Amino acid sequence: MAAAGVLALLSASTAAVAQTATVPIPRPSPARQIAPPPPPPADAPAASSLQQKILLQGANSPFAGAGADSPQAATLPLTGPPPETSDAAAAAPAAPAPASTPSAGAVPANVRPGAFTLEARLWAGGTSLGEGVKWRIFDAQPSPDGKLNLLGEADGGVIHVRLEPGTYLVHVAFSRAGATRTIEVKDPTGGEIVVLNAGGIRLLAVNARDQELRQGEVRFDIFAPDEGGSDERFLIVSGASPGNIVSLNAGMYNVVSYYGNANAIVRADIRVDPGQLTEATLFQQAARLTLKLVEQRGGEAIANTEWSVVTPAGETVIESVGAFPNVVLAEGEYIAIARNNDRIFESTFTVEAGNHRDVEVLIR
């Protein structure tokens, strides 16, 4: 089927809705599996608890669009190769909605004469999405090189395009949620509702039960399980900030919270349900410390000092250079080792969650 002239934009208007970042369509190639980060040392404190709650659901969900009568403006290029995409984006789950979902494959209410209407919903009972939705339409038959030919793309929860009769592969993405459908076009006037079967997650972190960790202090990685049943996981979101909403396909995810760059790491399995916004708070038990090599208590820190912090078992937790290195460490006992002018000094210290302080190593 020739790409030129296959798709054309019929109309454009605007719909307002909360917007999150979109990701490219997964290309038809195997995604690289990425193992989660290594576990903390054996003598590190156990991961803290997780608080999880459903904030909003159903028609009140912030993921719902402005309604089926407000199609989003769309730009639909007629040609172009499939775009490049990262392994992380390609690994994002894009499971189709269950066959029993009543709205999956249903015809939108606002079909326009002479146009094929595509409408995206997060879940079967929701309204159409608005901004932040990305559509890509492919020829269902691979080209001689085995790749799918990208026929066009558009933005918006409801789009109207002209499609010649035939079979097409349609992918829709909203943040990290996505779905792929094969559609049959038999008549120029028609349409289909594509249900992403997705929800949202807002991640927060608290240290020592009452100290909220904000942007710049904590970050989150989100991993999806391997549908093949192996222990490998797919990294789909890297370095997410606290408080941001991420849309994901329904399912179980492994979330890793990093406070600082050492061993303050907490993991939790969190379920995302269709049409629901889940707020999950991960509890850290750590403290921010400043290391100082001094000649006497409260004295001036000595510059050009090399630092190592190790566990009682001798495992290195972090290394740094400087007079005042700042580190975040999980609760527990440690040994600070300072090297200056070919001399080595050390001191044993204990970290208590939320007790931010200086750790002084004396020159003796």
Secondary structure, 3 states (H helix, E strand, C coil): CCCCCCCCECCCCCCCCCCCCCCCCCCCCCCCCECCCCCCCCCCCCCCCEEEEEEECHHHCCCCCCCCCCCCCCCCCCCCCCCCCCHHHHCCCCCCCCCCCCCCCCCCCCCCCCCEEEEEECCCCCCECCCCEEEEEEECCCCCCCCCCEEEEEECCEEEECCCCEEEEEEEEECCEEEEEEEEECCCCEEEEEECCEEEEEEEEEECCCEEECECCEEEEEEEECCCCCCCEEEEEEEECCCCEEEEECEEEEEEEEECCCCCEEEEEEEECCCCEEEEEEEECEEEEEEEEECCCCCCCCCCCEEEEECCCCCEEEEEECCCCEEEEECEEEEEEEEECCEEEEEEEEECCCCCEEEEEECC
